[in-house]
């Protein structure tokens, strides 16, 4: 059941208040669970207190792409070039407070790049504007941009994954571009209401991990630019806590607020 609104907060709140019986689950998104707590003044749930992580489904690779008219082709050159632009270089994303936005802010904080965020109501419109030359850069999920990079209509600057993406192996990582540890993926995972019995959590994790191991499912994920995971509840819980701490610093320094 799709309960849209408030960057995922409405749907997540419904699950947080549901019976912990294993029959109501949350398809959780990192933006909702580890970014929103820092960008919204009031939250209707507590990510750590109100949910029992089951497993991470996958990591969606993010990519920084440029219009072909932008001279630089590498991260270091792009950072240097941005500093020569009096008004800065605009980068579009799917919206304020999303993972691509925070990845852009992290890039600014790590390098001093002169980048200006332009939020859209979705990654598709941002791609349309960079294709048309209205904005020079877009930070987005690789699935949104890969066909245009392959066609030469957009230029892939870097992917923010540990390794190069299978779907775009010619595009280097930010790590290769001189930024050690610059890994930002947008993840999705399954969570249950807090208090769900441990045997239920373990059964769900086991069954989901088995599906994610299926070659057909893995192939479909890879086409979408997603690395399937299926980790343990403890591993997923550990990442959630680490990401909450990581993005708190970035959001605070960037001054991002959603009213």
Beta strands, then each sheet from edge to edge (+ up, - down):
strand 1: 25-29
strand 2: 51-67
strand 3: 89-93
strand 4: 115-119
strand 5: 137-141
strand 6: 154-159
strand 7: 185-193
strand 8: 226-228
sheet 1: 1+ 7- 2+ 5- 3- 4-
sheet 2: 1+ 7- 2+ 6-
sheet 3: 1+ 7- 2+ 8-
end
